[in-house]
Amino acid sequence: MEKGFVSLVKSRGQGQNKSETTQLQNRNEVIVDATDCIAGRMCSRISKLLLNGNRVSVVNSENAMLSGDRYMTINLYKKYLEISSVTNPIHGPFHPRRPDTILTRMVRGMIPKTKTTGIEAFKRLRVYIGVPEELKNKKAEVIQNTKITKAPSKYTSIAEIAKEIGWHGVLRNETKQQEKHDESQPTKQQTKQQEKHDESQPTKQQTKQQSGRSEIDRKGKGKGKQPKGTQ
């Protein structure tokens, strides 16, 4: 009885997943949010959508996750960078360093890139860092069974790997924070005006010297005056 119940549950779950994938496949445009999704599973589903004739755009590619030990995954990517041409590195292979190009290379490895079907499917893919302005008003979907099951600290994000490899880019959240910080700081014109104002005002030492001179002048004037009866 237990075996039969488990088989029924599995069949129902598989049927739900198939229906959801068919609903996604019937659409022409699909926007996928990569936040806290395992990159390999997500890319395999995206490759199927592309081969079925859909246009797929992936947002927040830097927040996609890779499972496994952090130290081992970073070392594997660094060793992968050592593969180069014997004669001249201009001839390739060219290794991706940005989060969006890393995901595009993953998807490219899951489709027949040399055939016409694979070439046309790869043209329908768009991967973005963050959310671009043209897709902010549109709803992004998350593919099922691709979300992480543990805490995010147990995984390695693609942004971390890209920074370790040599990506010097800035994320969209960091740019917004930098703009706010720059707005709070004074501009060059304001600093110049402040410096001129500070130069025009006397310093503490000058004020002390001025007060000392005024006291000496007062004392000298007091000594120079003589009473009327003495003359």
Secondary structure, DSSP 8 states (H G I E B T S, - for coil): -HHHHHHHHHHHHHHHHHHHHHHHHH-SEEEEE-TTBBHHHHHHHHHHHHHTT-EEEEE-GGG-EE-S-HHHHHHHHHHHHT---SS-GGG------SHHHHHHHHHHTTS-TTSHHHHHHHHTEEE-SS--GGGTTS--B--TT-B-SS-GGGSEEHHHHHHHHT-----HHHHHHHHHHHHHS--HHHHHHHHHHHHHS--HHHHHHHHHHHHHHHHHHHHH---GGG-
